[in-house]
Amino acid sequence: MRKTLSLAAMAAAFAAPAMAANLENPLYMPKSGEVYSKTSLGLMYKKTNDNLAMQAKERVGASEFPIIRANEDIGVGLADWLTLRGSFGYTHDGDIDRSGMHNGRLGLNFRAFDGMITDGWVWDIYFDAQLGGISKMKAELVQSPDMLGGAYPLSFNYDNYSNGRWGAWLGTQVGKTWGDFTAAAFAEVLHTFGNNNNNIRIGDGVSTVVAGMLMANPAVDNAWIPPYIAGLPDSFSVYTKSTWEYNFGLKTFYEIDSQWSLGGAFTYKHRAENSITAVDLKNSSATPTHAVVAGITAGIADSFVGPMKDGIDEYILTAVVARKLTDSVQVAVYGEYTFDDAQPKSQNGTDIKAELGVRVNVAF
């Protein structure tokens, strides 16, 4: 009888739902063979700032809502101390006709210390591939209104959220649980690899600006300008410089009871300034000669080379309330508010940025 009861207890243990731990806990890690999914859907409200980029787009103080944000975090335990995981995000902003993947990571999380011999302290080390190179950066080069007095004659309208670059993340997290309260600190660094994985369309008014640049060049005969403008391509690409970015922050978690929990976080993100190292621009005009046209084009291309002054620092506050619906399903409501400090030509600078959303967590 005892043997039968023991076998039954073992069978029940193996058949139990996977979510023994709370997926909102920052120290959560799946056991070997366990799979988890965290699916979020949020609505963001944004009010733009008054930097040079917003002046060029005539969108100073403009409101954008609803900005739809979807995120998926998924992983599988390869061992109790090793997780294969991915993180993917998609944004759609109908007010500026911009949409695409804003996040793409795939990598491994290694648990160096599980707390057994470190007085409860847990230490993770992780490596992720940055998947920004999956899609090209797509944008349109347009004339700024009134060229802003010559300060910013041309600006970009971006179609998506990719910079077109592959990269690699290296990060670490340290944390500990005291009773029902957990705290963790993390830091991570990203290196992206420069390339020309982008496509920039030549939009309205650009020919006017180019014509003005040629007229100001004493080496250019005004008779060459019309055929030169006619020979401009529909699009071109630029070579971007490799960059370094980094994030760090603090996460907290409190388990009220077996069903309810609270979470909070502060995150700092440094998004690097992009730089153009070269421009792949060709002109089909043969007036006066192909060699002269190529020289003129090279001079115009050189005017784009250099820092883009589009870096931004973000300071993000997060709050979460979560409830387990079943042993394997959990629902969380989250809110985020972001303060930022953007460079003059960043198109991500805001006066207000807030997001409210729902997340469904499943483990099996």
N, C-alpha and C positions, 0 to 999 in steps of 0.2 A: 504494500500500500504506500509506504514511504517513497519507494522507488518510483511508483506511478505519479505521486504528487510532485516529486522533484523534476521528473521529465515534463510534467505539465507546466511547472513554473518556468522551466527553461524555454519551452515553446512559447509561452506567453511573453517572455522577455524579448525573444527574437521577433515576435509578431507585433510588438508595440510600435506606435507611430514614431517617426524619427525625431520629431521636435520635442526632445526632452529639455533642451536648452532654449532660451529665448533669442530669436533671430535679431531682435533689436539691440541685444547686448553687444557692445563694441568688441568684446573678446570672444564672441561666438565663432566656432570653427567646426565644420562637419566632421563626423566620425568616418572611418574608412567605409566606403561604399554608399555613404549618405549623399543625397542630392538636395540642393535647396534652390529656391527661386524667390526673388524679391522684385515685384513689379509695381512701379509707381506711375501715377498719372497726376499731373499738377497743372494749375493755371497761374500764370505770372502776370503781374501788373508792373509796368515800367514807365517812368517819366524821365525823359532824356535831360542831359545837362546842357550847358551853353558853350561847349568847347568848339574849336575850329571846325571839326568834322560835322557837328550838328548845325553850325551856321552854314556850311557848304551845302547841306541837304535841306536847309530851311525847315529844320525840325527842332529848334531850340524849345525846350519845355514841352515837347509833344508827348502825349500819352499813348501807350501801346497796350491793348487788352482786348481779348484774352490771348496771351501767348501760351500755346499748348506745349507742355513738356512731358515726355514719356521716358522712363528709365527702366532698365532691366539689369539686375545683378543676379548671376547664376554661378553655381559652383558644384563640385563633386569632391568628396574626400578620397584622395588616392591612398592615404594612410591617415591614422589619427593625428599625425603631425604635419601632413602635407595636403594642400588643397589646390586643385586646378580651378581657376575662376575667371569670369569675364564680366565686364561692365560696359553697357551700351546706353547711349542717350540720344534722343531725337527731339528737335525743337521746331515748331512752326509759328512764325510771326506774320500773320496776314496783313498787318498794318504797313509793313515794309516789304512784303512779298519775299521773305527770306525763310528758308527752311532747310533742314538737313541734320545729319548726325553731329551732335556737339560733343560726344564722348565716345571713345572706343578703346577698351583696354582688355588684354588677355594675358594671363600670367599665372605664376605659382606663389603661394604663401607657405612659408616654412616656419613652423613653431619651434624655435630654438629651446625655449624653456616653457614647460606647461604648468609651473607652479609647485610641482611635487617636491623639488629640492631647493626652491628659491623663496620659501616663505610666502607662497601664493602669488608671487610676481610672474606674469606671463610676458614672454618676449617673442614677437614675430618679425621675420625678415621677408620681404617680398620683392619680386621682380615682375614687371608687366611690360609687354610690348604696347607701344602707343600706335593706334591704327589709323592715324590721320591721313595716311597715304592711300587708304582704300578709295577715296574719292578726290577728284581734283578740287582745288579752290577755284570757284567760279565767281566772276564779278564783271561789272561794266564800268568803264572809264567814262566819266561825263564831265561837262563843263560846270564849274561851280557858279551860282548866281552872281552876276556882276564880277565874277572872279575874285570876290572879296578884296577888292582893291589891289589885286596882284599877289596877295599873301597866299592864296590857295586856289590857283586857276583851275586845276583839275582835281577831281575827287572820285572815290569809288562807291558804287552801289553793290553790295555783296549779295549773291544769290543764296549762299549756303554758309555753314559754320565751320567748314574744314579749312585748315591751312595747307592741305595737300602733302604734309610731311609725315614720314614715319619717325618713330622715336623709341626710347626706352626709359622706363621708370625704375628707380631703385628706392625702396622705402623701408621703414621700420616702425613698429608700434610696441609700446610697453604699457602694461596695465595691471590692475589688481582689483579683486572683489573683497569688500569688507561687509560681511553679512548680506544685506539686500542691495547694497550700493556698489557700483563699479565705476572706475575712472580709468581712462586710457589716454595717452599722449602719442601723437604720431608725427613723423616728418618724412617727406619724400622729395625726390628731385627728378626732373625730366630733362633729357637731352633729345632734341629733335635734329634731324639731318636735313640740311639744305638741299633743295632741288628746284626744278621748274615744273612741278606737277600742278599746273594752274592754267586757266584760260580766261583771258580778260578781253571782253568785247569792247570795240571802240564805239562809243555812243554819241548822243546828240551834243553838238557844240564843240566837240574835240577838234574838228577841222578848223574852226575859227581860232582856237588857241594856238594850234600848230602854225596856221598861217601868220598869226601875229609874231610867233617866235622866228619864223623865216624872214619876215619883213624887217625884224630888228637885227638880222644878221647881214652885215655889209657885204659878205662874200656871196650872198644869194641874190641872183637876178630875179626881180619880181615876176618876170615872164615864166620862170620855172615853177612858181607856186601853184597855179591851177593844176598842171599835170601831176605835180608831186602829191597834192591833196587827193586827186583821183586815184593815185596808185597806192594809197594807204590800205592795209589789209582790214578784214572784218574783225580780226582779233590778234592777240599776241600773247606771249608768256614772259614771265620774269624769273630769274634765278634768285632764290632767297637764301639767306645766311642761316647756318645752324644756330640754335638757341639753347639757353638753359632756363628752366623754370623750376619753381619749388613751391611746396605747400607745407604747412604744419598746423597743428591744432590740438584741441582737447575735447574728448567725448566723455559724457557722463550718462549713467543709467541707474534707475531705481525701480526695483520690482516690488510693487505694492502688495500683490498676492499672486496666486498661481495663474490668474487671468490678466490682471491689469499691470501696466508698467509705464514709466515715464522716461524720456530721454532728452538730452540737450547737448549742444556742441558749439564750439567756436572754431572757425577755420579761416586761416589766412592763405590767400592764393596770389602768387606773383606770376602774372602772365607777361612774357617777355616782349620787348619791342622787336618788331620785325625789321629786317634790313634787306634791301635789294642790292645784289652784287653785279648783276648784268641783266640786259633786256634783249629778248629774242624778237626783234621787230624787223620786218622786211618790207620794202616798198618796190612795187613792180614798174614804176615809171622809168622811162629811158631818157628823160629830158633833164639836163643836156646830155649826160652819159650815165651808164650804169654805175661807173666808178664814183662820179660826183654825187649821185643820188645815195649811194651806199655811205659816203662820207657824211652827208647831211643827216641821214638816218642815225648814224652812229652818234652824232652830236646831240640829237634829240633824245636818244636812248640814254646817254650819259646823264641827262638832266634828271632822270628817275632814280639813278643809283644813289644809295645812301640809306640812313635810318628813316623809317616811316613814321616815327614818333606816335606809335599806336599802342604802346604798352599800358598795362592797367594793373593795379593792386586792388584786391577785393577782401573784405572782412565780412564773414558770413556768420550770422547767428541762427541756430536751428533749435526747434522744440518739437517733441514727438510724444503722442499719447497712443498706446497700443493695447489691444485686447485680443486674447486667444479665443477664437470661436470654437475650435476643436483642438484635439491634441496635436494636429498637424497643420492647422490653418490659423493665421494671425492677421488681423487688420490693424493698420496704424494710420493716424491722421498726423500730418506734419506741416509745419510752417517755417519759412525761411525769410530773413530780411538781410539784405546785402548793402553795405556801405562800400564805396569805391573811390579810388583816386586815379583818374585816367589822364593820359598824356593828350596833348592838343588834338591829335588826329585819330584818336581811338573812337570807334563807332559803338563801343560798349559802355561808355561812361553814362552814369545816371544820377539823378537827384533822388529818385525813389526806385527801389527794386524789391518786390515782395512776391512770394509764391506760397500757395496753399494747395495741398494735395492729399491723396489717399494712396497707401501702399498695402499690397497683399503679399504676405509671406507664406510660403509653403515649403515643407521639408518632407522627404519621403525616402 
